[in-house]
Amino acid sequence: MRGILDKFYEACGYLAAAFMVGIGLAILAQILARFRGVTLDATEAAGMCLAASTFFGLAHTFRRGGHVRINLIVDKLPQHWRHRVEILACLLGTVVVSFLAWHIASLALQSHAFNDVSPGLLAMPFWIPQTGVAIGVTALAVAFIDELVWLIGGGRPRYEAPDELELDRPVA
């Protein structure tokens, strides 16, 4: 199971990178079209790639310890209390992100049902970028649940910055 989840997080990271390339290509296409005197509105496409890239990158960044983490209080706690606080923080993150994932997925399904489209020249269905956001947030929820189970099992937090990590070493 660990291997499957790690590949899933890695795939999310690659998808985030691919959508970043999509942003660059959309902007480049718009610039080249202007040089040729053609009107091309790639702003919406770039914005949709930005949303997908941002949310697909969340789980991958979380697992790699790339999110900002402030340890002013946690570092001062005794080890047994620190572990409990880490579990509580992960539980809270799991609840909030799962709630967000549920509602964003519902929004994407609603947009599909009502056939909502963007108001620009591109007139792209809203459910397309919303699906990318929903999958990305769901991946982050899975990463939080994965980490919560790991912490409850006695593991050290794997979401700390890489220089602080000693993975697979249980808490004393």
Contact map, one row per residue, 1 for C-alpha under 8 A:
1111100000000000000000000000000000000000000000000000000000000000000000000000000000000000000000000000000000000000000000000000000000000000000000000000000000000000000000000000
1111110000000000000000000000000000000000000000000000000000000000000000000000000000000000000000000000000000000000000000000000000000000000000000000000000000000000000000000000
1111111000000000000000000000000000000000000000000000000000000000000000000000000000000000000000000000000000000000000000000000000000000000000000000000000000000000000000000000
1111111100000000000000000000000000000000000000000000000000000000000000000000000000000000000000000000000000000000000000000000000000000000000000000000000000000000000000000000
1111111110000000000000000000000000000000000000000000000000000000000000000000000000000000000000000000000000000000000000000000000000000000000000000000000000000000000000000000
0111111111000000000000000000000000000000000000000000000000000000000000000000000000000000000000000000000000000000000000000000000000000000000000000000000000000000000000000000
0011111111100000000000000000000000000000000000000000000000000000000000000000000000000000000000000000000000000000000000000000000000000000000000000000000000000000000000000000
0001111111110000000000000000000000000000000000000000000000000000000000000000000000000000000000000000000000000000000000000000000000000000000000000000000000000000000000000000
0000111111111000000000000000000000000000000000000000000000110010000000000000000000000000000000000000000000000000000000000000000000000000001000100000000000000000000000000000
0000011111111100000000000000000000000000000000000000000000010000000000000000000000000000000000000000000000000000000000000000000000000000000000000000000000000000000000000000
0000001111111110000000000000000000000000000000000000000000000000000000000000000000000000000000000000000000000000000000000000000000000000000000000000000000000000000000000000
0000000111111111000000000000000000000000000000000000000110110000000000000000000000000000000000000000000000000000000000000000000000000001001000000000000000000000000000000000
0000000011111111100000000000000000000000000000000000000110111000000000000000000000000000000000000000000000000000000000000000000000000000000000000000000000000000000000000000
0000000001111111110000000000000000000000000000000000000000000000000000000000000000000000000000000000000000000000000000000000000000000000000000000000000000000000000000000000
0000000000111111111000000000000000000000000000000000100110000000000000000000000000000000000000000000000000000000000000000000000000000000000000000000000000000000000000000000
0000000000011111111100000000000000000000000000000001111110000000000000000000000000000000000000000000000000000000000000000000000000000000000000000000000000000000000000000000
0000000000001111111110000000000000000000000000000000100010000000000000000000000000000000000000000000000000000000000000000000000000000000000000000000000000000000000000000000
0000000000000111111111000000000000000000000000000000100000000000000000000000000000000000000000000000000000000000000000000000000000000000000000000000000000000000000000000000
0000000000000011111111100000000000000000000000001101100000000000000000000000000000000000000000000000000000000000000000000000000000000000000000000000000000000000000000000000
0000000000000001111111110000000000000000000000001100100000000000000000000000000000000000000000000000000000000000000000000000000000000000000000000000000000000000000000000000
0000000000000000111111111000000000000000000000000000000000000000000000000000000000000000000000000000000000000000000000000000000000000000000000000000000000000000000000000000
0000000000000000011111111100000000000000000001001000000000000000000000000000000000000000000000000000000000000000000000000000000000000000000000000000000000000000000000000000
0000000000000000001111111110000000000000000011101100000000000000000000000000000000000000000000000000000000000000000000000000000000000000000000000000000000000000000000000000
0000000000000000000111111111000000000000000001000000000000000000000000000000000000000000000000000000000000000000000000000000000000000000000000000000000000000000000000000000
0000000000000000000011111111100000000000000000000000000000000000000000000000000000000000000000000000000000000000000000000000000000000000000000000000000000000000000000000000
0000000000000000000001111111110000000000011011000000000000000000000000000000000000000000000000000000000000000000000000000000000000000000000000000000000000000000000000000000
0000000000000000000000111111111000000000011001000000000000000000000000000000000000000000000000000000000000000000000000000000000000000000000000000000000000000000000000000000
0000000000000000000000011111111100000000000000000000000000000000000000000000000000000000000000000000000000000000000000000000000000000000000000000000000000000000000000000000
0000000000000000000000001111111110000001010000000000000000000000000000000000000000000000000000000000000000000000000000000000000000000000000000000000000000000000000000000000
0000000000000000000000000111111111000011110000000000000000000000000000000000000000000000000000000000000000000000000000000000000000000000000000000000000000000000000000000000
0000000000000000000000000011111111100000000000000000000000000000000000000000000000000000000000000000000000000000000000000000000000000000000000000000000000000000000000000000
0000000000000000000000000001111111110000000000000000000000000000000000000000000000000000000000000000000000000000000000000000000000000000000000000000000000000000000000000000
0000000000000000000000000000111111111111000000000000000000000000000000000000000000000000000000000000000000000000000000000000000000000000000000000000000000000000000000000000
0000000000000000000000000000011111111111000000000000000000000000000000000000000000000000000000000000000000000000000000000000000000000000000000000000000000000000000000000000
0000000000000000000000000000001111111100000000000000000000000000000000000000000000000000000000000000000000000000000000000000000000000000000000000000000000000000000000000000
0000000000000000000000000000000111111100000000000000000000000000000000000000000000000000000000000000000000000000000000000000000000000000000000000000000000000000000000000000
0000000000000000000000000000000011111110000000000000000000000000000000000000000000000000000000000000000000000000000000000000000000000000000000000000000000000000000000000000
0000000000000000000000000000000011111111000000000000000000000000000000000000000000000000000000000000000000000000000000000000000000000000000000000000000000000000000000000000
0000000000000000000000000000010011001111100000000000000000000000000000000000000000000000000000000000000000000000000000000000000000000000000000000000000000000000000000000000
0000000000000000000000000000110011000111110000000000000000000000000000000000000000000000000000000000000000000000000000000000000000000000000000000000000000000000000000000000
0000000000000000000000000000010000000011111100000000000000000000000000000000000000000000000000000000000000000000000000001100000000000000000000000000000000000000000000000000
0000000000000000000000000110110000000001111111000000000000000000000000000000000000000000000000000000000000000000000000000100000000000000000000000000000000000000000000000000
0000000000000000000000000110000000000000111111100000000000000000000000000000000000000000000000000000000000000000000000000000000000000000000000000000000000000000000000000000
0000000000000000000000000000000000000000111111110000000000000000000000000000000000000000000000000000000000000000000000010100000000000000000000000000000000000000000000000000
0000000000000000000000100100000000000000011111111000000000000000000000000000000000000000000000000000000000000000000000000100000000000000000000000000000000000000000000000000
0000000000000000000001110110000000000000011111111100000000000000000000000000000000000000000000000000000000000000000000000000000000000000000000000000000000000000000000000000
0000000000000000000000100000000000000000001111111110000000000000000000000000000000000000000000000000000000000000000000000000000000000000000000000000000000000000000000000000
0000000000000000000000000000000000000000000111111111000000000000000000000000000000000000000000000000000000000000000000000000000010000000000000000000000000000000000000000000
0000000000000000001101100000000000000000000011111111100000000000000000000000000000000000000000000000000000000000000000000000000010000000000000000000000000000000000000000000
0000000000000000001100100000000000000000000001111111110000000000000000000000000000000000000000000000000000000000000000000000000000000000000000000000000000000000000000000000
0000000000000000000000000000000000000000000000111111111000000000000000000000000000000000000000000000000000000000000000000000000010011000000000000000000000000000000000000000
0000000000000001001000000000000000000000000000011111111100000000000000000000000000000000000000000000000000000000000000000000000010011001000000000000000000000000000000000000
0000000000000011111100000000000000000000000000001111111110000000000000000000000000000000000000000000000000000000000000000000000000000000000000000000000000000000000000000000
0000000000000001000000000000000000000000000000000111111111000000000000000000000000000000000000000000000000000000000000000000000000000000000000000000000000000000000000000000
0000000000000001000000000000000000000000000000000011111111100000000000000000000000000000000000000000000000000000000000000000000000011111100000000000000000000000000000000000
0000000000011011000000000000000000000000000000000001111111110000000000000000000000000000000000000000000000000000000000000000000000011011101000000000000000000000000000000000
0000000000011011100000000000000000000000000000000000111111111000000000000000000000000000000000000000000000000000000000000000000000000001000000000000000000000000000000000000
0000000000000000000000000000000000000000000000000000011111111100000000000000000000000000000000000000000000000000000000000000000000000001101100000000000000000000000000000000
0000000010011000000000000000000000000000000000000000001111111110000000000000000000000000000000000000000000000000000000000000000000000001101110100000000000000000000000000000
0000000011011000000000000000000000000000000000000000000111111111000000000000000000000000000000000000000000000000000000000000000000000000000000000000000000000000000000000000
0000000000001000000000000000000000000000000000000000000011111111111000000000000000000000000000000000000000000000000000000000000000000000000000000000000000000000000000000000
0000000000000000000000000000000000000000000000000000000001111111111000000000000000000000000000000000000000000000000000000000000000000000000100100000000000000010000000000000
0000000010000000000000000000000000000000000000000000000000111111110000000000000000000000000000000000000000000000000000000000000000000000000000100000000000000110000000000000
0000000000000000000000000000000000000000000000000000000000011111110000000000000000000000000000000000000000000000000000000000000000000000000000000000000000000111110000000000
0000000000000000000000000000000000000000000000000000000000001111111000000000000000000000000000000000000000000000000000000000000000000000000000000000000000000111110000000000
0000000000000000000000000000000000000000000000000000000000001111111100000000000000000000000000000000000000000000000000000000000000000000000000000000000000000011100000000000
0000000000000000000000000000000000000000000000000000000000001100111110000000000000000000000000000000000000000000000000000000000000000000000000000000000000000000000000000000
0000000000000000000000000000000000000000000000000000000000000000011111000000000000000000000000000000000000000000000000000000000000000000000000000000000000000000000000000000
0000000000000000000000000000000000000000000000000000000000000000001111100000000000000000000000000000000000000000000000000000000000000000000000000000000000000001000000000000
0000000000000000000000000000000000000000000000000000000000000000000111110000000000000000000000000000000000000000000000000000000000000000000000000000000000000000000000000000
0000000000000000000000000000000000000000000000000000000000000000000011111110000000000000000000000000000000000000000000000000000000000000000000000000000000000000000000000000
0000000000000000000000000000000000000000000000000000000000000000000001111111000000000000000000000000000000000000000000000000000000000000000000000000000000000000000000000000
0000000000000000000000000000000000000000000000000000000000000000000000111111100000000000000000000000000000000000000000000000000000000000000000000000000000000000000000000000
0000000000000000000000000000000000000000000000000000000000000000000000111111100001001000000000000000000000000000000000000000000000000000000000000000000000000000000000000000
0000000000000000000000000000000000000000000000000000000000000000000000111111100001000000000000000000000000000000000000000000000000000000000000000000000000000000000000000000
0000000000000000000000000000000000000000000000000000000000000000000000011111110000000000000000000000000000000000000000000000000000000000000000000000000000000000000000000000
0000000000000000000000000000000000000000000000000000000000000000000000001111111011000000000000000000000000000000000000000000000000000000000000000000000000000000000000000000
0000000000000000000000000000000000000000000000000000000000000000000000000001111111000000000000000000000000000000000000000000000000000000000000000000000000000000000000000000
0000000000000000000000000000000000000000000000000000000000000000000000000000111111100000000000000000000000000000000000000000000000000000000000000000000000000000000000000001
0000000000000000000000000000000000000000000000000000000000000000000000000000011111110000000000000000000000000000000000000000000000000000000000000000000000000000000000000000
0000000000000000000000000000000000000000000000000000000000000000000000000000111111111000000000000000000000000000000000000000000000000000000000000000000000000000000000000000
0000000000000000000000000000000000000000000000000000000000000000000000000110111111111100000000000000000000000000000000000000000000000000000000000000000000000000000000000000
0000000000000000000000000000000000000000000000000000000000000000000000000000001111111110000000000000000000000000000000000000000000000000000000000000001000010000000000000010
0000000000000000000000000000000000000000000000000000000000000000000000000000000111111111000000000000000000000000000000000000000000000000000000000000000000000000000000000000
0000000000000000000000000000000000000000000000000000000000000000000000000100000011111111100000000000000000000000000000000000000000000000000000000000000000000000000000000000
0000000000000000000000000000000000000000000000000000000000000000000000000000000001111111110000000000000000000000000000000000000000000000000000000000001000001000000000000000
0000000000000000000000000000000000000000000000000000000000000000000000000000000000111111111000000000000000000000000000000000000000000000000000000001001100000000000000000000
0000000000000000000000000000000000000000000000000000000000000000000000000000000000011111111100000000000000000000000000000000000000000000000000000000000000000000000000000000
0000000000000000000000000000000000000000000000000000000000000000000000000000000000001111111110000000000000000000000000000000000000000000000000000000000000000000000000000000
0000000000000000000000000000000000000000000000000000000000000000000000000000000000000111111111000000000000000000000000000000000000000000000000011011000000000000000000000000
0000000000000000000000000000000000000000000000000000000000000000000000000000000000000011111111100000000000000000000000000000000000000000000000011001000000000000000000000000
0000000000000000000000000000000000000000000000000000000000000000000000000000000000000001111111110000000000000000000000000000000000000000000000000000000000000000000000000000
0000000000000000000000000000000000000000000000000000000000000000000000000000000000000000111111111000000000000000000000000000000000000000000000010000000000000000000000000000
0000000000000000000000000000000000000000000000000000000000000000000000000000000000000000011111111100000000000000000000000000000000000000000010011001000000000000000000000000
0000000000000000000000000000000000000000000000000000000000000000000000000000000000000000001111111110000000000000000000000000000000000000000000000000000000000000000000000000
0000000000000000000000000000000000000000000000000000000000000000000000000000000000000000000111111111000000000000000000000000000000000000000000000000000000000000000000000000
0000000000000000000000000000000000000000000000000000000000000000000000000000000000000000000011111111100000000000000000000000000000000000110110000000000000000000000000000000
0000000000000000000000000000000000000000000000000000000000000000000000000000000000000000000001111111110000000000000000000000000000000000110010000000000000000000000000000000
0000000000000000000000000000000000000000000000000000000000000000000000000000000000000000000000111111111000000000000000000000000000000000000000000000000000000000000000000000
0000000000000000000000000000000000000000000000000000000000000000000000000000000000000000000000011111111100000000000000000000000000000000100000000000000000000000000000000000
0000000000000000000000000000000000000000000000000000000000000000000000000000000000000000000000001111111110000000000000000000000000000110110010000000000000000000000000000000
0000000000000000000000000000000000000000000000000000000000000000000000000000000000000000000000000111111111000000000000000000000000000100010000000000000000000000000000000000
0000000000000000000000000000000000000000000000000000000000000000000000000000000000000000000000000011111111100000000000000000000000000000000000000000000000000000000000000000
0000000000000000000000000000000000000000000000000000000000000000000000000000000000000000000000000001111111110000000000000000000001001100000000000000000000000000000000000000
0000000000000000000000000000000000000000000000000000000000000000000000000000000000000000000000000000111111111000000000000000000001100110000000000000000000000000000000000000
0000000000000000000000000000000000000000000000000000000000000000000000000000000000000000000000000000011111111100000000000000000000000000000000000000000000000000000000000000
0000000000000000000000000000000000000000000000000000000000000000000000000000000000000000000000000000001111111110000000000000001001000000000000000000000000000000000000000000
0000000000000000000000000000000000000000000000000000000000000000000000000000000000000000000000000000000111111111000000000000011101100100000000000000000000000000000000000000
0000000000000000000000000000000000000000000000000000000000000000000000000000000000000000000000000000000011111111100000000000001000000000000000000000000000000000000000000000
0000000000000000000000000000000000000000000000000000000000000000000000000000000000000000000000000000000001111111110000000000000000000000000000000000000000000000000000000000
0000000000000000000000000000000000000000000000000000000000000000000000000000000000000000000000000000000000111111111100000000111000000000000000000000000000000000000000000000
0000000000000000000000000000000000000000000000000000000000000000000000000000000000000000000000000000000000011111111100000000111000000000000000000000000000000000000000000000
0000000000000000000000000000000000000000000000000000000000000000000000000000000000000000000000000000000000001111111000000000000000000000000000000000000000000000000000000000
0000000000000000000000000000000000000000000000000000000000000000000000000000000000000000000000000000000000000111111100000000000000000000000000000000000000000000000000000000
0000000000000000000000000000000000000000000000000000000000000000000000000000000000000000000000000000000000000011111110000000110000000000000000000000000000000000000000000000
0000000000000000000000000000000000000000000000000000000000000000000000000000000000000000000000000000000000000011011111000000111000000000000000000000000000000000000000000000
0000000000000000000000000000000000000000000000000000000000000000000000000000000000000000000000000000000000000000001111100011110000000000000000000000000000000000000000000000
0000000000000000000000000000000000000000000000000000000000000000000000000000000000000000000000000000000000000000000111110111110000000000000000000000000000000000000000000000
0000000000000000000000000000000000000000000000000000000000000000000000000000000000000000000000000000000000000000000011111110000000000000000000000000000000000000000000000000
0000000000000000000000000000000000000000000100000000000000000000000000000000000000000000000000000000000000000000000001111110000000000000000000000000000000000000000000000000
0000000000000000000000000000000000000000100000000000000000000000000000000000000000000000000000000000000000000000000000111110000000000000000000000000000000000000000000000000
0000000000000000000000000000000000000000110110000000000000000000000000000000000000000000000000000000000000000000000001111111000000000000000000000000000000000000000000000000
0000000000000000000000000000000000000000000000000000000000000000000000000000000000000000000000000000000000000000000011111111100000000000000000000000000000000000000000000000
0000000000000000000000000000000000000000000000000000000000000000000000000000000000000000000000000000000000000000000011000111110100000000000000000000000000000000000000000000
0000000000000000000000000000000000000000000000000000000000000000000000000000000000000000000000000000000000000011001111000011111100000000000000000000000000000000000000000000
0000000000000000000000000000000000000000000000000000000000000000000000000000000000000000000000000000000000010011001111000001111111000000000000000000000000000000000000000000
0000000000000000000000000000000000000000000000000000000000000000000000000000000000000000000000000000000000111011000100000000111111100000000000000000000000000000000000000000
0000000000000000000000000000000000000000000000000000000000000000000000000000000000000000000000000000000000010000000000000001111111110000000000000000000000000000000000000000
0000000000000000000000000000000000000000000000011011000000000000000000000000000000000000000000000000000000000000000000000000011111111000000000000000000000000000000000000000
0000000000000000000000000000000000000000000000000000000000000000000000000000000000000000000000000000000110110000000000000000011111111100000000000000000000000000000000000000
0000000000000000000000000000000000000000000000000000000000000000000000000000000000000000000000000000000010010000000000000000001111111110000000000000000000000000000000000000
0000000000000000000000000000000000000000000000000011001100000000000000000000000000000000000000000000000000000000000000000000000111111111000000000000000000000000000000000000
0000000000000000000000000000000000000000000000000011001100000000000000000000000000000000000000000000000100000000000000000000000011111111100000000000000000000000000000000000
0000000000000000000000000000000000000000000000000000001000000000000000000000000000000000000000000000110110010000000000000000000001111111110000000000000000000000000000000000
0000000000000000000000000000000000000000000000000000001100000000000000000000000000000000000000000000100010000000000000000000000000111111111000000000000000000000000000000000
0000000000010000000000000000000000000000000000000001001111100000000000000000000000000000000000000000000000000000000000000000000000011111111100000000000000000000000000000000
0000000000000000000000000000000000000000000000000000001101100000000000000000000000000000000000001101100000000000000000000000000000001111111110000000000000000000000000000000
0000000000000000000000000000000000000000000000000000000000000000000000000000000000000000000000001100110000000000000000000000000000000111111111000000000000000000000000000000
0000000010010000000000000000000000000000000000000000000101100000000000000000000000000000000000000000000000000000000000000000000000000011111111100000000000000000000000000000
0000000000000000000000000000000000000000000000000000000001100100000000000000000000000000000000001000000000000000000000000000000000000001111111110000000000000000000000000000
0000000000000000000000000000000000000000000000000000000000100000000000000000000000000000000001001100100000000000000000000000000000000000111111111000000000000000000000000000
0000000000000000000000000000000000000000000000000000000000000000000000000000000000000000000000000000000000000000000000000000000000000000011111111100000000000000000000000000
0000000010000000000000000000000000000000000000000000000000100110000000000000000000000000000000000000000000000000000000000000000000000000001111111110000000000000000000000000
0000000000000000000000000000000000000000000000000000000000000000000000000000000000000000011011000000000000000000000000000000000000000000000111111111000000000000000000000000
0000000000000000000000000000000000000000000000000000000000000000000000000000000000000000011001000000000000000000000000000000000000000000000011111111100000000000000000000000
0000000000000000000000000000000000000000000000000000000000000000000000000000000000000000000000000000000000000000000000000000000000000000000001111111110000000000000000000000
0000000000000000000000000000000000000000000000000000000000000000000000000000000000000000010000000000000000000000000000000000000000000000000000111111111000001110000000000000
0000000000000000000000000000000000000000000000000000000000000000000000000000000000000010011001000000000000000000000000000000000000000000000000011111111100000000000000000000
0000000000000000000000000000000000000000000000000000000000000000000000000000000000000000000000000000000000000000000000000000000000000000000000001111111110000000000000000000
0000000000000000000000000000000000000000000000000000000000000000000000000000000000000000000000000000000000000000000000000000000000000000000000000111111111111000000000000000
0000000000000000000000000000000000000000000000000000000000000000000000000000000000100110000000000000000000000000000000000000000000000000000000000011111111111000000000000000
0000000000000000000000000000000000000000000000000000000000000000000000000000000000000010000000000000000000000000000000000000000000000000000000000001111111100000000000000000
0000000000000000000000000000000000000000000000000000000000000000000000000000000000000000000000000000000000000000000000000000000000000000000000000000111111100000000000000000
0000000000000000000000000000000000000000000000000000000000000000000000000000000000000000000000000000000000000000000000000000000000000000000000000000011111110000000000000110
0000000000000000000000000000000000000000000000000000000000000000000000000000000000000000000000000000000000000000000000000000000000000000000000000000011111111000000000011110
0000000000000000000000000000000000000000000000000000000000000000000000000000000000100000000000000000000000000000000000000000000000000000000000000000011001111100000001111110
0000000000000000000000000000000000000000000000000000000000000000000000000000000000000100000000000000000000000000000000000000000000000000000000000010011000111111000010100000
0000000000000000000000000000000000000000000000000000000000000011100000000000000000000000000000000000000000000000000000000000000000000000000000000010000000011111000010100000
0000000000000000000000000000000000000000000000000000000000000111110000000000000000000000000000000000000000000000000000000000000000000000000000000010000000001111100000000000
0000000000000000000000000000000000000000000000000000000000000001110010000000000000000000000000000000000000000000000000000000000000000000000000000000000000001111110110000000
0000000000000000000000000000000000000000000000000000000000000001110000000000000000000000000000000000000000000000000000000000000000000000000000000000000000000011111110000000
0000000000000000000000000000000000000000000000000000000000000001100000000000000000000000000000000000000000000000000000000000000000000000000000000000000000000001111110000000
0000000000000000000000000000000000000000000000000000000000000000000000000000000000000000000000000000000000000000000000000000000000000000000000000000000000000000111110000000
0000000000000000000000000000000000000000000000000000000000000000000000000000000000000000000000000000000000000000000000000000000000000000000000000000000000000001111111000000
0000000000000000000000000000000000000000000000000000000000000000000000000000000000000000000000000000000000000000000000000000000000000000000000000000000000001101111111100000
0000000000000000000000000000000000000000000000000000000000000000000000000000000000000000000000000000000000000000000000000000000000000000000000000000000000010000000111111000
0000000000000000000000000000000000000000000000000000000000000000000000000000000000000000000000000000000000000000000000000000000000000000000000000000000000011100000011111000
0000000000000000000000000000000000000000000000000000000000000000000000000000000000000000000000000000000000000000000000000000000000000000000000000000000000110000000001111100
0000000000000000000000000000000000000000000000000000000000000000000000000000000000000000000000000000000000000000000000000000000000000000000000000000000000110000000001111110
0000000000000000000000000000000000000000000000000000000000000000000000000000000000000000000000000000000000000000000000000000000000000000000000000000000001110000000000011111
0000000000000000000000000000000000000000000000000000000000000000000000000000000000100000000000000000000000000000000000000000000000000000000000000000000001110000000000001111
0000000000000000000000000000000000000000000000000000000000000000000000000000001000000000000000000000000000000000000000000000000000000000000000000000000000000000000000000111
